[in-house]
Amino acid sequence: MKRLLIITYYWPPSGGSGVQRWLKFAKYLPEFGWQPVVYTPQNPDFDIKDEGLLADIPKEAEIIKTKIWEPYQLYRTLTGNKGSNANFGMTGEKSKKSLMGHFSLWVRGNVFVPDPRVFWRRPSVRFLKKYIAENHVDAVVTTGPPHSMHLIGLGLKKAFPKLVWLADMRDPWSTFDIHNAFLSPSAKAKNAGLEKAVLEHADRVIMVSPSMYEEFQSFDNQKLVLITNGFDAEDFRGQALHSDKSKNKFCIKHSGLFNFIRNPENLWRALEELCAENAAFAEKLSLELTGNVDPLVRESVAAFPVLKTKVNYRGWVSHEEVIAENAKADLFLLIVNNSRNAKAQLPGKVFEYLALQKPILAICPENADVAKIIAETGAGASCPFEDKNRIKNTLLHIFEKWQKGESCDFKKEKIDAFSRKKLTEKLVGVLENLIFDSPEITKK
């Protein structure tokens, strides 16, 4: 088998969305003649653990781990919060207003460039140079964030110029507006310089959304590849693809991180008004938020007397449980960050929503990638953050169709194109085009 070295910070038993993409690629790579060789930290500092994901690691995979030092324990000591997660204060608007919140955000953006995992770069390059010299590797992929992973790839490319290297950009880097809000001009320049070096040296740069792909067209479009996130069909076997009206509730669900930058206040207003104006809607409505919900979002919901009685906060659950619970939904909420980068956001959850073939209501800009995906697959509707009346009318329309037992006109062939297996096949095509007739890596 050909061998692909995957350099990733997130790997099971780490949970959450960051681990899914390359875990699923690794799962299907052996079917296309590639062995995944995964390099990941031995002692990562992550807040979410999902042991169930370990089952997706293929038996052919080779897992390599080395220790990492991260500054999060120091942060916890400084803040006096031993149980805080690894976010350096990025948990909500309230923390941003505190002195320690301001300080931690500044440190995160200006001291640890490009991110707090940067201390793993040099020891990893040293370790992997020796590993590659002693073990055959056909190609390397780095996936970020954290974007420090790409700096490891850059170090390896400089040591082995003939090494085939793919840089997988799951999120923006130098243009990420959330981080740029607290970066100094010098930190912004440093991030831009590091990003440029990665783009120049990588053989291919994988983008996860059409807008990200378009944003970098002026750089070198021969290097750019679009491979979105997707869904694993095996995860959804046996799950219901139709509403269960026996429960007699119109169940709206949102799963995953719900941060303060996504707080859709006009959605809450629309739901409150519909409950006041439509007795059937008020009786049937059930809103379930699964995952980490920012305190500011909870406060916003609590300001609406009727809506707050309809909400159930589930907290974090495993990926397997999320799928089982989502199968019971009548409508999915998909809410992107209300920020400049919103157009390019294409989170993994949209594809898992599609796999269940339930209507989706996206709150996003008109020209956002998620809006285009939903339209192309016939999976629901999208509304801008600021248009309360449109949100309200769309909700009512979907509710009335639910009452009649009607659903969306899903385009199954469009949805199937986002299966993890098909996306892995596309990845393998990129890899094999790069290494075809390429000489073996020069050992050093």
N, C-alpha and C positions, 0 to 999 in steps of 0.2 A: 504494500500500500504506500502511496505517497504520504508524506508527513507534513501536517500544518501545525506550526507552533502558534498557539493562541495566548497572547499576553493580556490578562484581564484582572482587574481588582476584584470584581464581583463573581463569585462562584459558590455553588451550594456547599454548606448549608445556608449561606447568605440568601435571604429572601427578597421580595420586592421586584420591581420591574427591571432594574438594571442587570439582573442576572439572566433573564429569560432569553435574550437574543442569542448569545453565543452558546448557552447551554443547548438550545434547540438546534443551532447549526452543528454543534459537536455531536448531537444525537444522530443526525442523519448523514453526516459526512462519510462514515464507513460504508453506507449503501452505495456511494459513488466512488469508492476506492481510495478514500483519504482517511488517515488515522489522525485524530485530534491529539495534540500534545499540549496540555494546558499548563501554563505557568501562572501561578497565583500566590498571594501571600499566605503564609502559614498561620499568622495571627492577626487577621484583619479586624478593624474596629467598625463593625456594622451593628445596626440597631434592630434589624429584622432577621429572624431565623426561620427557615422553612425546610425541615428535614425531608419533607415529601419530594423535594426537587432532586434529591440524590438519586432517585430511581431513574431519572432521565439520562444520567451519565452512562454512555455506552461502555460495554466491557472492553472494547478496543482502545479506550482512551488511556493515555499516560498522563498522570497528574504530577507536576513538579511544584514543590513549595519551598520558599525561603522566608525567613523572618523579615518583618517590616517594622520600622519605628515610625509612629505617628504622634503628633503633638496633642491629641485629644485628651489624654490623661492630664497633661499640664493645664489644658483649658478647664477641665472639670475642677482641678485644684484651685485655680484662680477664681472661678465663679462660685465655688463652694457647693456645687451641685453634682454630686457623684453619680447621679442617675441620668444626667442629661445625655442626649444623643449627639452624634458626631456632626453637628450642623453649625457650630460656631455662631450660635445666636440666630440662625436663619429659620426661626420657627413661627414668627408672626410679627405683626406691626407693633405690639406692645414691647417685645424684646428689642426692637429697633430703637425705641424711644428711650430705653434705659442706657445709662452710662456704659455698663459692661456690654450691653448689646451693641452699641456703637463701636466700642473698642474691639470686640471679637470679630465683627464684620470687617473692620479695617485691617486687623491682623490677618484674617483669612484671605483677603484679597491682595494685600500689599506686601506681606512678609513671605507668605508661602505661595510662590508663583511657579507653576500655574495653579497649584492646589496643595493641600497639606500632605498628599502622598508623595511629594517630590523627593523625599529623603530615601525612597526605595529605588530611585533611578540608578545611581552609581553602582550600588552593590548588585543590582539586577543585571546591568550591562556586563559587569565583571563575571558574574556567575554564568550568564547565557553565552558569552563569548567562548568560555571554556566548554560549555555543553555543546554548542554548535560545532566546535572544532573536533569533538569526540563522537558526536552523533549526527547522522544525516538528517537534514531538515530541508524540505523542498520549498517552503515559503513560511513567512511570518505574518501574523495579523495582530495589530494592537487596537484595542477598543476603548474609547473614552467618551464621557468622563468616567473617572478622573483622567484629565488629559496628560498627566505625568506618564501614563502608559505609552503614549506616543513618543515621549522623549526617550524611553527605553528602546523603542523601535528605531529612532533616529541614531542612537548610539551604536546599535547593531549594524545598521546600514552603513555607517561610516567605517566600521571595522570590517565588514564583508560587503563591499560595493556590489557584488553580483547577487547578493541575497534578495529574493523577491519579497517585497514588503507592501502590505495593504494596511492603510490607516482607516479605521472605521469610526466615523464621527456620529455618535448617537445624539449629541446635542451641539449647539453652536459653541464656539470657543471665544475668540477675541470679540465677537459681536454679541455675546450673550448679555442682553440688557439688564437682567436681574443682578448679575455680578458687577457689571460696569457702573452701576449706580454708586458703588462705594470704592471704586478703584482710582488711585492717583494717576495723573498723566504718565508717569514713568512706568507704573505697573501695567497700564493699558498698552504702552509701547512695547514692553517686554513680552506680554502675552501675544501681541500681534507678530513680533519677531520670531517667537518660538513656533507659532502656528505656521508662519511663512516657511520656516525651515522644514517643518514636517511636510507641508504641501509640495515643496520643491524636491525633497528626497524620496518620498514614497513613490512606489511604482503605480499604485492606484489608491484613490481616496474614495471610500464608500460613504455616500450620503443616505440618510434614512427617509427623507421627504423630498418631493419635487421642488419646493421652494428653496431648500438648502442647496439642492443640486443647481438650481438656476443662479443662486447668489454667487457661486464660485465659477460660473462659466467664463468670466473674464480672466481667470487665472490660467488654467490649462485644461480645457474640456476633454482632451484626450485621456486624461488621467481619471476623470470623474466617473463614478458608477452609482446608479440609484438602486439600492436594495432596501426596501421598506422592512418594517417589522411585520409580524404575521401571527397566525394561530396554528397550533398543532392539532390536527384533526383527531389524533388519538386521545387528546384530553377531553373531547366532547362526545365521544361515543356513548350512546344511551341517554344523552341529555335531551329534554323536551325542546322541540322547535316551535311550539305553539303555546299560547297563553292557557293557564289553568284557571278557568273562570269559576271552578268550584270553590275557590277560596273567597270569592265575592269581594275582592279588593283590586283596585287599579294600582298596581305596585310599580312605583318609579324607583330605579336603583342607580346608584353611583358607586363605583369601586375604585380604590386607590387613593393616592395622596390628594387631599383637598386643601391647598394652601390659601393664604390670604390674598394672593395675587389673582386667584381664580374666583373670588367671591362674587357670585352673580346676583347682586341685590335686586335687579329687576325680575329675575326668575322667582325669587321669594315673594316679591310684590304680586306678581301675576298669579302665583298659586294661592296667596291669601285672598285676592279679589275673586278668583274663581270659586273658592270655598264659600265666600259671602253671597255670590250671585247664583250659584248652581247647587242646589241641595243634593242632587245625585253625585256630583263631583266631590262635595264635602264628605258625603257618607262613604264613598268608595276609596278616596285617596289614602295611599300609604307611601311614605317616602323613606327609603332606607339608604343610609350612607355607611359604606363599609370601608375601613381603612383609617389612616390618620387624618383627622379633621382639625384644622387649625382653630384655636380658641376664638379668633376673630370671626370665623365663619359661624361657629356655634352661637356667638353673641348676636350676629346678624339675623339668624333664623329665629332666635328666642324673642326678637322684637316684634314678631307677628303672632298674636294671641292664638289664632286657630292653627296656623301652620306648625307651630312648635309642638302641638299635641299629636301631629301626624308623623313626626320624625322619629326614626329609630337609628341610633348610632351603634353600629356593630363592632367598631374597633377593628384591629388588624386580625385577619384570619389567613390560613394557608391558601396557596394558589388553588389547590384541589377544592377547598371549601368555597372559594370565591366562585369558581365555575358552577358548582352545584347550586349555590344561592342565586347566581345570576340567571340560571335556567328558569327560575320562578318569576322573572321580571316580566312586566307588560310594556315597560318603556325604560330605555337607558338614557342617562344623562352623560354627556361628554362635554367637559368644560376645559378649555385651554387657558393658559395664562393671559390675563388682560394686559398685554404688553406688546412692545414692538415686534418681538420674535413670534408672536402668536400665529402669524400666517404659516410659518414653517413647522409648527408643532404637529406631530403625527404620532401620538402615544400608542403604545402597544395595545392598550385596552380597546381601542376602536376595532381592531381586527378580531379580538376575542368576542366583542359584542356582535360583530358581523357573523361569526361562526354560529351563534345561537339564533340568528335570524329573528331578532326582535327589533321593533322600531327604536331608532336613536334620535334624540334631540340634542344637537350640538349648539353650545353657546360659544360663538367664535366670530371673527371678522368674515365679511361676505366672501372674500377671495381666499380664505384659508384652505390649506390642503385637506383638512378634515371635512370641510363643507363639500369639496369636490369629490372626495371618496364616497361620502354618503350619497351624493347625487348620482354618481356613476353606478353604484351598487343598488340603487333604489331602496335604501335602508332607512329613510326617514327624512328629517328636515334639519336646517340650521338657521339660527337667528343671531343677530349681533347683540352684544351686551347691552347696548343703550336702547334697544327697541322693545319696551315692555309690552306694548299692544300686540306686536307680532309674536312674541313669545307666548302671550296669553291665548291668542287665536290658534296658534299651532298646537298648544296643549289641549285646548278644547276640541280641535279637529281630531287629534289622535285618540282622545278619550271617547269621542262619539263613535269612531270606527271600532274601538275596543268593545263598546257596548253592543255593537252589531255583530261582533265576532269577525270583523275584517282586519286584515293586516296589510303590510307594505307589499309591493310587487318586487320582491327581492330578485336580483339578477345573479343566480347561483354561479354561473361561469365566471363572473367578475369577482365574486367572493372567493371562489376556489383558487384564483390566481395568487392569493395571499397565504396559501398554506405554507407552513415551515419547510416541508419537503421540497416544494417547488422553488422556494427562495434559496434553499441550500443548493439545488441543482444550478441555479443562476450563479451563485457564488463559485461553485466548482468550475463552471464555464469560464469565469473571469480568471481563476487561478491557472487553469490549464492553458488558456491562451497566453498567459504571461510566461509560463515555464516551458512551453513547447520548444524543443530543440535548444533550450538554455543549458549551458555547461553547469556542472555540479558546483556547489558552493566551494570556493577556495578555502581550505582549512588554514587557520592561523594559530 
